[in-house]
């Protein structure tokens, strides 16, 4: 199984949200990272056929979306960032409805619905109205519906946004369980979710892939550029003003800072092993990256 993105572009007026992207994706989990406006949601909507490409092709095993037609869409599973639920449906009714939309026969729809409700731990709430579900329950229902048709490509846009830490861990485990023998594209601003689940990092900036790198080597490029040091309160404030600070912790009237910089920020700074959050800050330290995705 291979999903090929070939010179893929999408223009909105004068803005090019996706700019000549090329990639060949094979089974595994791809963490799609980037700041607001990078083009992540636009790219995923194009892969799902929600938006049409201005230029370029999307191919599955060498054949274009147009050539494959319904065969292409039947192999997709999509959980958008703002998923629309019917609040008066029960969880089970919603799953059966989505199964019908995806073309499953009644027998398959029923068995697959029960299997997935159990898998996402919603069997006890299956006959309750969705309006009564918590945010975490709705997110779990969202990924369950995306899995109904056994997709070969599963696309998840900000699936853990707004979830508490316990729900995020549960969701990450679900994604890892679903990821076997399929392509999973996971877009998120929560770097820890990606570092725990992704095999490959796709980092976007200004509509292009800044890097496409295996998770186990992605931080190699900033080794020797991440530093820790202890400083007083006043010094710490000055370091925060002058450098990209990943984190700071107060320790016995001192402040421990973690800084990303090409050279040591002081003679007391010690080089430390880099992480994915350090890499993100290295590339996007001057850009806002809260939990809200671009709406392009």
C-alpha positions as a Markdown table, in Angstrom:
| # | Residue | x | y | z |
|---|---|---|---|---|
| 1 | Unk | 0.0 | 0.0 | 0.0 |
| 2 | Unk | 1.4 | 3.4 | -1.0 |
| 3 | Unk | -0.2 | 6.9 | -1.0 |
| 4 | Unk | 1.6 | 9.2 | -3.3 |
| 5 | Unk | 1.4 | 13.0 | -3.2 |
| 6 | Unk | 2.9 | 14.5 | -6.4 |
| 7 | Unk | 3.5 | 18.2 | -6.7 |
| 8 | Unk | 0.3 | 18.8 | -4.7 |
| 9 | Unk | -0.8 | 22.4 | -4.4 |
| 10 | Unk | -3.9 | 24.3 | -3.2 |
| 11 | Unk | -4.5 | 28.0 | -3.9 |
| 12 | Unk | -6.9 | 30.3 | -2.0 |
| 13 | Unk | -6.9 | 33.6 | -3.9 |
| 14 | Unk | -3.4 | 34.8 | -3.6 |
| 15 | Unk | -2.5 | 32.5 | -0.8 |
| 16 | Unk | -0.9 | 29.1 | -1.5 |
| 17 | Unk | -1.9 | 27.0 | 1.5 |
| 18 | Unk | -0.2 | 23.8 | 0.1 |
| 19 | Unk | 2.8 | 24.4 | -2.1 |
| 20 | Unk | 4.1 | 21.6 | -4.3 |
| 21 | Unk | 4.2 | 18.8 | -1.8 |
| 22 | Unk | 5.8 | 15.5 | -2.6 |
| 23 | Unk | 5.7 | 12.4 | -0.5 |
| 24 | Unk | 5.3 | 8.6 | -0.7 |
| 25 | Unk | 3.5 | 7.3 | 2.4 |
| 26 | Unk | 3.6 | 3.6 | 3.3 |
| 27 | Unk | 1.9 | 1.8 | 6.3 |
| 28 | Unk | 2.8 | 3.4 | 9.6 |
| 29 | Unk | 1.9 | 6.5 | 11.7 |
| 30 | Unk | 2.8 | 9.9 | 10.4 |
| 31 | Unk | 2.9 | 12.8 | 12.8 |
| 32 | Unk | 1.9 | 16.0 | 10.9 |
| 33 | Unk | 3.3 | 19.0 | 12.8 |
| 34 | Unk | 3.3 | 22.7 | 12.1 |
| 35 | Unk | 2.1 | 26.0 | 13.5 |
| 36 | Unk | -1.2 | 27.7 | 12.7 |
| 37 | Unk | -1.6 | 28.4 | 9.0 |
| 38 | Unk | 1.1 | 25.8 | 7.9 |
| 39 | Unk | -1.5 | 24.0 | 5.7 |
| 40 | Unk | -2.0 | 20.8 | 7.6 |
| 41 | Unk | -5.8 | 20.8 | 7.6 |
| 42 | Unk | -5.9 | 21.8 | 3.9 |
| 43 | Unk | -3.6 | 19.0 | 3.0 |
| 44 | Unk | -5.7 | 16.4 | 4.9 |
| 45 | Unk | -8.9 | 17.7 | 3.3 |
| 46 | Unk | -7.3 | 17.3 | -0.1 |
| 47 | Unk | -6.3 | 13.8 | 0.6 |
| 48 | Unk | -9.9 | 13.1 | 1.7 |
| 49 | Unk | -11.3 | 14.7 | -1.4 |
| 50 | Unk | -13.1 | 17.4 | 0.6 |
| 51 | Unk | -11.0 | 20.0 | -1.3 |
| 52 | Unk | -9.8 | 19.8 | -4.8 |
| 53 | Unk | -6.1 | 20.3 | -5.6 |
| 54 | Unk | -5.2 | 23.4 | -7.6 |
| 55 | Unk | -2.3 | 21.4 | -9.1 |
| 56 | Unk | -0.7 | 18.0 | -8.7 |
| 57 | Unk | -2.0 | 14.5 | -8.1 |
| 58 | Unk | -2.9 | 12.2 | -5.2 |
| 59 | Unk | -2.4 | 8.5 | -6.1 |
| 60 | Unk | -3.1 | 5.2 | -4.4 |
| 61 | Unk | -0.8 | 2.4 | -5.5 |
| 62 | Unk | 0.0 | 4.4 | -8.7 |
| 63 | Unk | -3.6 | 5.3 | -9.7 |
| 64 | Unk | -5.1 | 8.8 | -9.3 |
| 65 | Unk | -8.1 | 9.6 | -7.2 |
| 66 | Unk | -10.0 | 10.2 | -10.4 |
| 67 | Unk | -9.1 | 6.9 | -11.9 |
| 68 | Unk | -10.1 | 5.0 | -8.7 |
| 69 | Unk | -13.3 | 6.9 | -8.0 |
| 70 | Unk | -15.4 | 5.3 | -5.2 |
| 71 | Unk | -12.7 | 2.6 | -4.8 |
| 72 | Unk | -10.4 | 5.4 | -3.5 |
| 73 | Unk | -12.9 | 6.8 | -1.0 |
| 74 | Unk | -13.9 | 3.4 | 0.2 |
| 75 | Unk | -10.4 | 2.9 | 1.5 |
| 76 | Unk | -10.3 | 6.2 | 3.5 |
| 77 | Unk | -11.2 | 6.9 | 7.1 |
| 78 | Unk | -11.4 | 10.5 | 8.2 |
| 79 | Unk | -11.9 | 12.2 | 11.6 |
| 80 | Unk | -12.0 | 16.0 | 11.0 |
| 81 | Unk | -11.2 | 18.5 | 13.7 |
| 82 | Unk | -14.7 | 19.7 | 14.0 |
| 83 | Unk | -16.7 | 16.5 | 13.7 |
| 84 | Unk | -20.5 | 16.9 | 13.3 |
| 85 | Unk | -22.5 | 14.6 | 15.5 |
| 86 | Unk | -26.3 | 14.3 | 15.6 |
| 87 | Unk | -27.0 | 15.0 | 19.3 |
| 88 | Unk | -30.3 | 13.1 | 19.4 |
| 89 | Unk | -28.8 | 10.0 | 18.0 |
| 90 | Unk | -27.5 | 7.4 | 20.4 |
| 91 | Unk | -23.9 | 6.3 | 19.9 |
| 92 | Unk | -25.1 | 3.0 | 18.3 |
| 93 | Unk | -27.6 | 4.7 | 16.0 |
| 94 | Unk | -24.9 | 7.1 | 14.9 |
| 95 | Unk | -22.5 | 4.2 | 14.1 |
| 96 | Unk | -25.2 | 2.3 | 12.2 |
| 97 | Unk | -26.0 | 5.5 | 10.2 |
| 98 | Unk | -22.4 | 6.1 | 9.3 |
| 99 | Unk | -22.0 | 2.4 | 8.3 |
| 100 | Unk | -24.9 | 2.9 | 5.9 |
| 101 | Unk | -23.3 | 6.1 | 4.5 |
| 102 | Unk | -20.1 | 4.1 | 3.9 |
| 103 | Unk | -22.0 | 1.3 | 2.1 |
| 104 | Unk | -21.7 | -1.5 | 4.6 |
| 105 | Unk | -24.5 | -4.1 | 4.5 |
| 106 | Unk | -26.8 | -4.5 | 7.5 |
| 107 | Unk | -25.0 | -7.6 | 8.9 |
| 108 | Unk | -21.6 | -6.1 | 8.5 |
| 109 | Unk | -22.7 | -2.7 | 9.9 |
| 110 | Unk | -24.2 | -4.3 | 13.0 |
| 111 | Unk | -21.2 | -6.5 | 13.8 |
| 112 | Unk | -18.6 | -3.8 | 13.0 |
| 113 | Unk | -20.5 | -1.3 | 15.1 |
| 114 | Unk | -20.5 | -3.6 | 18.2 |
| 115 | Unk | -16.9 | -4.5 | 17.7 |
| 116 | Unk | -15.8 | -0.8 | 17.5 |
| 117 | Unk | -18.0 | 0.4 | 20.3 |
| 118 | Unk | -16.3 | -2.2 | 22.5 |
| 119 | Unk | -12.9 | -1.3 | 21.2 |
| 120 | Unk | -13.3 | 2.3 | 22.1 |
| 121 | Unk | -14.9 | 1.5 | 25.5 |
| 122 | Unk | -18.4 | 2.9 | 24.6 |
| 123 | Unk | -20.5 | -0.2 | 24.8 |
| 124 | Unk | -22.1 | 0.8 | 28.1 |
| 125 | Unk | -23.0 | 4.3 | 26.7 |
| 126 | Unk | -24.0 | 3.0 | 23.3 |
| 127 | Unk | -27.7 | 3.6 | 23.9 |
| 128 | Unk | -27.3 | 7.0 | 25.4 |
| 129 | Unk | -27.9 | 10.2 | 23.4 |
| 130 | Unk | -24.7 | 11.7 | 22.1 |
| 131 | Unk | -25.7 | 15.1 | 23.6 |
| 132 | Unk | -24.9 | 13.5 | 27.0 |
| 133 | Unk | -21.4 | 12.4 | 26.0 |
| 134 | Unk | -18.2 | 14.0 | 27.3 |
| 135 | Unk | -15.6 | 15.4 | 25.0 |
| 136 | Unk | -13.5 | 12.3 | 25.3 |
| 137 | Unk | -16.5 | 10.0 | 24.5 |
| 138 | Unk | -17.3 | 12.0 | 21.4 |
| 139 | Unk | -13.6 | 11.8 | 20.3 |
| 140 | Unk | -13.7 | 8.0 | 20.8 |
| 141 | Unk | -16.9 | 7.8 | 18.8 |
| 142 | Unk | -15.3 | 9.9 | 16.1 |
| 143 | Unk | -12.4 | 7.5 | 15.7 |
| 144 | Unk | -14.7 | 4.5 | 15.8 |
| 145 | Unk | -16.8 | 5.9 | 12.8 |
| 146 | Unk | -13.5 | 6.5 | 10.9 |
| 147 | Unk | -12.6 | 2.8 | 11.3 |
| 148 | Unk | -16.0 | 1.4 | 10.2 |
| 149 | Unk | -14.9 | 0.5 | 6.7 |
| 150 | Unk | -11.5 | -1.0 | 7.6 |
| 151 | Unk | -9.7 | 1.9 | 5.9 |
| 152 | Unk | -6.2 | 1.6 | 4.4 |
| 153 | Unk | -5.6 | 5.3 | 5.1 |
| 154 | Unk | -6.8 | 6.8 | 8.4 |
| 155 | Unk | -6.6 | 10.6 | 8.7 |
| 156 | Unk | -7.0 | 12.2 | 12.1 |
| 157 | Unk | -7.1 | 16.0 | 12.5 |
| 158 | Unk | -6.4 | 17.2 | 16.1 |
| 159 | Unk | -8.0 | 14.0 | 17.6 |
| 160 | Unk | -6.8 | 14.8 | 21.2 |
| 161 | Unk | -7.5 | 18.5 | 21.3 |
| 162 | Unk | -9.4 | 19.4 | 24.5 |
| 163 | Unk | -9.0 | 16.0 | 26.1 |
| 164 | Unk | -7.6 | 15.6 | 29.6 |
| 165 | Unk | -4.3 | 13.7 | 30.1 |
| 166 | Unk | -6.0 | 10.4 | 30.9 |
| 167 | Unk | -8.2 | 10.5 | 27.8 |
| 168 | Unk | -5.2 | 11.5 | 25.7 |
| 169 | Unk | -3.3 | 8.4 | 26.8 |
| 170 | Unk | -6.3 | 6.2 | 26.1 |
| 171 | Unk | -6.7 | 7.8 | 22.6 |
| 172 | Unk | -3.0 | 7.4 | 21.8 |
| 173 | Unk | -3.3 | 3.7 | 22.7 |
| 174 | Unk | -6.4 | 3.4 | 20.4 |
| 175 | Unk | -4.5 | 5.0 | 17.5 |
| 176 | Unk | -1.5 | 2.6 | 18.0 |
| 177 | Unk | -4.0 | -0.3 | 18.0 |
| 178 | Unk | -5.6 | 0.8 | 14.8 |
| 179 | Unk | -2.4 | 1.6 | 13.0 |
| 180 | Unk | -1.4 | -1.9 | 12.0 |
| 181 | Unk | -0.9 | -2.4 | 8.3 |
| 182 | Unk | -2.4 | 1.0 | 7.4 |
| 183 | Unk | -1.3 | 4.6 | 6.8 |
| 184 | Unk | -2.3 | 6.8 | 9.7 |
| 185 | Unk | -1.8 | 10.6 | 9.3 |
| 186 | Unk | -2.1 | 12.3 | 12.7 |
| 187 | Unk | -2.2 | 16.1 | 12.9 |
| 188 | Unk | -1.8 | 17.7 | 16.3 |
| 189 | Unk | -0.3 | 20.6 | 18.2 |
| 190 | Unk | 0.3 | 18.3 | 21.1 |
| 191 | Unk | 3.9 | 17.3 | 20.5 |
| 192 | Unk | 3.9 | 14.5 | 23.2 |
| 193 | Unk | 1.0 | 12.7 | 21.4 |
| 194 | Unk | 3.1 | 12.5 | 18.2 |
| 195 | Unk | 6.3 | 11.5 | 20.0 |
| 196 | Unk | 4.5 | 8.6 | 21.6 |
| 197 | Unk | 2.8 | 7.3 | 18.5 |
| 198 | Unk | 4.4 | 8.4 | 15.3 |
| 199 | Unk | 6.9 | 6.4 | 13.2 |
| 200 | Unk | 7.7 | 9.3 | 10.9 |
| 201 | Unk | 7.4 | 13.1 | 11.4 |
| 202 | Unk | 6.1 | 15.4 | 8.6 |
| 203 | Unk | 6.8 | 19.0 | 9.6 |
| 204 | Unk | 5.0 | 21.7 | 7.6 |
| 205 | Unk | 5.8 | 25.3 | 7.3 |
| 206 | Unk | 4.2 | 27.8 | 4.8 |
| 207 | Unk | 2.5 | 25.0 | 2.9 |
| 208 | Unk | 5.6 | 22.8 | 2.4 |
| 209 | Unk | 7.2 | 19.9 | 4.2 |
| 210 | Unk | 10.2 | 21.3 | 6.1 |
| 211 | Unk | 11.2 | 17.7 | 6.8 |
| 212 | Unk | 10.1 | 14.1 | 6.4 |
| 213 | Unk | 12.1 | 12.1 | 8.9 |
| 214 | Unk | 11.8 | 8.8 | 10.9 |
| 215 | Unk | 11.0 | 9.4 | 14.5 |
| 216 | Unk | 14.2 | 7.7 | 15.7 |
| 217 | Unk | 16.4 | 10.2 | 13.9 |
| 218 | Unk | 14.3 | 13.3 | 13.5 |
| 219 | Unk | 16.1 | 15.2 | 16.4 |
| 220 | Unk | 19.6 | 14.4 | 15.2 |
| 221 | Unk | 19.8 | 17.7 | 13.4 |
| 222 | Unk | 19.6 | 19.7 | 16.6 |
| 223 | Unk | 21.9 | 17.5 | 18.7 |
| 224 | Unk | 24.4 | 20.0 | 20.4 |
| 225 | Unk | 21.8 | 22.8 | 20.2 |
| 226 | Unk | 19.7 | 22.1 | 23.3 |
| 227 | Unk | 21.0 | 23.4 | 26.6 |
| 228 | Unk | 20.1 | 23.4 | 30.3 |
| 229 | Unk | 21.3 | 25.8 | 33.0 |
| 230 | Unk | 20.4 | 27.1 | 36.4 |
| 231 | Unk | 19.9 | 30.9 | 36.9 |
| 232 | Unk | 18.5 | 33.4 | 39.3 |
| 233 | Unk | 15.0 | 34.9 | 38.7 |
| 234 | Unk | 16.4 | 38.1 | 37.1 |
| 235 | Unk | 18.8 | 36.2 | 34.9 |
| 236 | Unk | 16.1 | 33.7 | 33.9 |
| 237 | Unk | 13.9 | 36.6 | 32.7 |
| 238 | Unk | 16.8 | 37.9 | 30.6 |
| 239 | Unk | 17.4 | 34.5 | 29.1 |
| 240 | Unk | 13.7 | 34.2 | 28.3 |
| 241 | Unk | 13.9 | 37.5 | 26.5 |
| 242 | Unk | 17.0 | 36.6 | 24.5 |
| 243 | Unk | 16.5 | 32.9 | 23.7 |
| 244 | Unk | 14.0 | 30.3 | 22.7 |
| 245 | Unk | 13.1 | 28.7 | 26.1 |
| 246 | Unk | 11.5 | 25.3 | 25.9 |
| 247 | Unk | 10.7 | 25.1 | 29.6 |
| 248 | Unk | 11.7 | 26.5 | 32.9 |
| 249 | Unk | 11.3 | 25.0 | 36.4 |
| 250 | Unk | 11.8 | 26.7 | 39.8 |
| 251 | Unk | 14.2 | 24.9 | 42.1 |
| 252 | Unk | 15.2 | 26.3 | 45.5 |
| 253 | Unk | 15.0 | 30.0 | 44.6 |
| 254 | Unk | 16.7 | 29.2 | 41.2 |
| 255 | Unk | 15.3 | 28.6 | 37.8 |
| 256 | Unk | 16.3 | 25.6 | 35.6 |
| 257 | Unk | 15.9 | 26.6 | 31.9 |
| 258 | Unk | 15.9 | 24.4 | 28.8 |
| 259 | Unk | 17.0 | 26.5 | 25.8 |
| 260 | Unk | 17.3 | 25.8 | 22.1 |
| 261 | Unk | 20.2 | 27.8 | 20.5 |
| 262 | Unk | 23.0 | 27.2 | 18.0 |
| 263 | Unk | 25.6 | 28.0 | 20.7 |
| 264 | Unk | 25.7 | 27.7 | 24.5 |
| 265 | Unk | 23.6 | 30.6 | 26.0 |
| 266 | Unk | 26.2 | 30.8 | 28.8 |
| 267 | Unk | 29.4 | 29.2 | 30.1 |
| 268 | Unk | 27.3 | 27.3 | 32.7 |
| 269 | Unk | 25.0 | 25.7 | 30.1 |
| 270 | Unk | 25.1 | 22.0 | 29.6 |
| 271 | Unk | 24.3 | 20.2 | 26.4 |
| 272 | Unk | 21.3 | 17.8 | 26.8 |
| 273 | Unk | 19.6 | 15.2 | 24.6 |
| 274 | Unk | 17.1 | 16.9 | 22.2 |
| 275 | Unk | 13.4 | 16.0 | 22.0 |
| 276 | Unk | 10.6 | 16.6 | 19.5 |
| 277 | Unk | 9.4 | 19.7 | 21.4 |
| 278 | Unk | 12.9 | 21.1 | 21.1 |
| 279 | Unk | 12.9 | 20.5 | 17.4 |
| 280 | Unk | 9.5 | 22.2 | 17.0 |
| 281 | Unk | 10.7 | 25.3 | 18.9 |
| 282 | Unk | 13.9 | 25.3 | 16.9 |
| 283 | Unk | 11.9 | 25.8 | 13.7 |
| 284 | Unk | 8.8 | 27.7 | 15.0 |
| 285 | Unk | 10.0 | 29.5 | 18.1 |
| 286 | Unk | 8.7 | 32.8 | 16.9 |
| 287 | Unk | 5.3 | 31.5 | 15.8 |
| 288 | Unk | 2.2 | 30.9 | 17.9 |
| 289 | Unk | 1.3 | 27.2 | 18.2 |
| 290 | Unk | -1.8 | 26.9 | 20.4 |
| 291 | Unk | -4.3 | 24.1 | 20.2 |
| 292 | Unk | -6.4 | 25.7 | 17.4 |
| 293 | Unk | -5.7 | 24.6 | 13.8 |
| 294 | Unk | -5.8 | 26.9 | 10.9 |
| 295 | Unk | -9.2 | 27.3 | 9.1 |
| 296 | Unk | -7.9 | 27.5 | 5.6 |
